Amino acid sequence: MPEAVIIFNPHAGTTNLAVQLELVADTWRARGWEIKIWPTEASGHAAQLARYAARNGKALVIAAGGDGTLGEVANGLAESETIMAPLPVGTANSFARELGLPMPSARDRTQLLKASDALAAGLVQRMDLGFTPLADAGKQYWLLWAGVGADSYTVNKIEPRPSWLKKLGTIGYAVQGALAGSQFSHITAQIEVDGRSFSDDYILILISNCRNYAGVLTISPDSALDDGYFEVWLFKGKGLPKLSYHLMNVWRGAHVDAKDVECVNGRSVKITTDSNAPVQTDGDPTGSTPFACEIKPGALRLLVPSNLPAGLFTQTGEPLN
């Protein structure tokens, strides 16, 4: 009998998860899996639990949480044979949206079961991960993005959020993020992507390993999760009007052709700034500049639904069982 665990953040999303996750576990048991439920207790605990699961031969870890929890679990499972299944119960759920999974809903408690069923009937793929060699233990690998600029400044101001604010969901996060982001001006940075150099004043430097950003925005529309490259987005400018301009362009998809935006594909990135600037990975604070990262091709075994958006993976994938 294959063994699996559900690692969940009890503070993610807007509802109590324990009862719903027991129902999810029952559906996996009915499919022949031996499954246990492990709650996280603090920041970084999900990575520790995932690493423990991999070392003890668990075949599957179902990561129930938001993008931060998924990033932690991916960090713990990186370069192991244990498969991660992303079960969305967080606020933004950017990665789960990218995969086309059903989103959690306070009005429809069956959404979690629908997402679980879609994963159980899905395919196992290998996904690239970002890797930051000098990061603290437990934060070296990341799933989605690394950012320096407006987003990392905002994340540094509002995370960790208190549990009462998390229960306000996306609206609460957006309001608090807008208030914090309005205080940001710019960073003056020097960037190196696979040996190519760039230097300017920037609103945001975003190293993307996926298509979506912040839940509802498409940042890299043609990205594949297993192509072995980052998309490095350089948003130039200063001040709140320029930040608002870039956000509107990303919302409309116009950033792809904007003259004050550059996108560079690469495998390794180095960022230095005139003064220390905060860094975020997967929406969590991760130290400050200088920052360096590289891509680790195929470092995560990932369970995804079978009806993925076109071109999201270059490989066909294989059944779970």
N, C-alpha and C positions, 0 to 999 in steps of 0.2 A: 504494500500500500504506500503510494507516494506521500511525502510529508510536506505540509505547508504551514505558514504562520501568517496571521494578519497583524501588521504593525499599524497602530492608529494613534493619532493625536487627539486626545479627548477634548481639546479646546478648539479644534478645527470646525469650521462651518457654523451653523446657527442652531443646531439641534443636538440633543444627547444621542451619541452614536451607539452606545453599548447594546441596546436591544436590537437595533437594525443590523449591527454586525454579527450578532448571534444568528440572525436569519440568513445572512450571507454565508456564514460558516456552515450552516445546516445544508445549504444547497451544494456546497463543495463536498461535504461528507457524503451526500447522496450520489455524487459522481465518483466516489471511491477514494477520496482524499482523507488523510488524517490531518486535522487542522487545529491549531491553537490560536488564541487571541492575546496579543501582547500590547498593552497601552504604553505610551511614552510618558516619561516623568519630568523631562526637562529638555531644553535645547541641546541638540547633539545626541540625545538618547536613541533616536530612531536609527542613526548611523551605527551606533554600538550594537543595537539589537540585530540589525541586518547583517552586520559582520559576524556576529555570533551564530546567526542562522546559517550563513554560508559555510562557516567553519565546521558546523555540526551536520552538514550534508542535507539541509532542507532543499527540496527541489524548487520551491516557489515561495516568494514573499509577496503578499498582497499589501501594498502601501496605501492605506486609507488616510487621506489628508489633503492639504493644499499643496501648492508647488514647493513650498519649503520642506514639507515632510517628504515629498517625492525625491527632492534633491538629496536629502539626508540618506534616505534608503538607497538611492543610486550610489551614493558615496560609499556606503557600507558593502554593497554588492559588486562594486567595480572590479572587473577582471577576474570574476569568479564564474562558476557555471550555474549558480543559482539565478533563477528567473525573477524579474520584478513585474508585478501586475499593478498598474496605477488605478486606484479606485477613488474617484473624485468626491471629496466631502469638504473641501476648503472654501475659500472666499472667491479667488479669481479663477482657479482651476485652468490656468492657461494651457498647460500641456494636455490635459484631458480633452479640452475643446479641440486642440489640434488633431487629436486622434479620433475625434468624432464620437466620443463616449457620451451617453446620457448624463445630463447635469443634475446635481442634487436640487431638490425642491422641497420646501416646507409644506407645500400643498399636496405633493405627490410623493409619499414615502416609498413607492415602488421603484423610483428612479435608481436607487442604489442597487436594488436587485437586478434591474435591467442592465446597468453598467457591468455588474458582476457576470451576468449571463453572457453579455457580449464578449467579455474577456475570455470566459471559459470556452467559448466556441471559436476563439480567435487563433492567431498564429504567433509563433516565437520569432522575433527578429533580433539582429544585433545592431545596437545603436552606438554612435560615437559619443564620447564624453569629453568635456573640458577637464584639464588637469593643471593645477596650480602648485608647482613643486614646493614653494616656500610658505604655503598656507599652514595654519594650525592643523594638527591631526584631526580628522573628522570633517575637514572642509576642503581637502585637496581636489577632489573630483566634483564636478558640477554638471547638471543635466541640461539646462536651458540657455542661460546667458550669464555673462559678466558685464558689469557696467561701471563706468566712472563718469561722474557729472551729475546732471539733474536727478537721475533716478537713484544713484547711490547716496547723494545728499539727502534725498527724501526718505529713503529706507533707513538711513542712519538716524534721522530725526524721529521716526515713528515706530521703529521696531526695537524691542518686542512690544507689541500692542497688548494692553490688558484684555482679559477674557471678555469683559462686558462690551468692549469696542468691537471685538471680533464677531460678536453676535449680531452686530448691525449689518454685517455682510459687506457686499461690494460698495454700497452707497457710503457707509461709514468710512471705508478704506479710501474711496475716491475723494471724499471731502477732506479728510485729514491729509491725504497726499497732496491735494491742491494747495492747501494752506502752507504746508512745509515747502513745496516746490516753488511757490511764489517768492520765496526769500532767496532763491539761488540766482546767481548772475552768470558765471562761466568758469571754465578752467583753461589755463594755458598749458598745453601738453605737447609732448614729443612722442610719437608712436612709431613703432617698427613692426612691420608685418612681413614675415619671411625675408627680412633684410631690406625691404623698401621703407623709406622714411617719410613721415608726414609731421608737420608742425603748424599749429594755429591756435586760435581761441575757439573753444568748443562748448556747446550746450550739453552735448552727450557723446560719449564714446561707448558704443554697445558692441560687444563681441557675442554674436548670436550663433547658437547651435541648433536652432529650430526655426519654424516659420512664424509662430505667434509671439506676441509680447504683451504682457500685462493683461492677459485674459481676452481682450476683445480686439486687439490691434494686430494686423498682419504686417510684420516687419520684413520678412524675407520670403516672398510668395513662391519662389521656385526652389527653395532649399530642400534637400533630402537629408534625412537623419542619419544616413550611413555613407555619405559621400566623402568623408575624410577631410572636410574643410569647415572652417568658421566663415561666416559673413561678418566682416568688421565694418560697422556703420559709424561714420564720422559726421556728426551734425554740427556745423560751424555756426558761430555767432555769440552774442552776448545779450543778457537781460530777458525779462519776462515776455516782452512782445515777440522776441525771436523764439523763445521756448513755445509760446502759444502757436506761432506760425508752424513750427516743425510738428507739433502734435496734430494740428489740423491736417497737415500734409500726409502724415502717417495714417490718420483716420480715413482720408480719401484715397490713399494709395499713391499720392502724387510725389512722395519722397523719393521714389525710385528714380525719377528723372530730374529732380531738383538740382540746380547748379551749386547750391551751398551744402550739398550732402554728397559724400563719397562712400562707396561700398567697395571693400577690398577683400577678396578671398585669400585665405591663408591658413597655415597649419600652426604657426607660432606667433605670439603677439607680446610686445613689451611696451609698457606705458610709463613715462615719467612726467611729472608735473612740476611747475615752478614752485608750488607749495604743496604740502601733503594733502591729498584728497581722499575721501572715503571710497571704498570699493564694495560693490554688492555682487554676490553670485546667487542665482536662483531666488532673488528677492530677499536675501538675508545679508546683514553686514558681514564683511569679510576683510577686515583690516583696512590698510590705506596704501597709496602709491609710495614707491614704485611697485608696479604690478607686472607679472609675467605669467603667461599660460601657454599651453600647447594642447593640441587635440590628440585624443587616444582613440583611434579607429576601432569600432566594434567592441568597445570595452564593457558594454552592458547588454545582457540578454533580457529582452523586453517582450512581454505578452501584450499584443495589440488586437483590437477587433479586426475582423476580416474585411469589413467595408471601409477601408482607409481612403482618405483623399488621394487622388491620382498623383503618383510620383513621390510620395512621402518617403518611401524606401526604394532603393534600386534593386534589392533582392526579393525573392518570392516569399521567403519565410517558410516555417515548418509547423505542423500541428503540435499542440501541447502534449497530447498523449500518442 
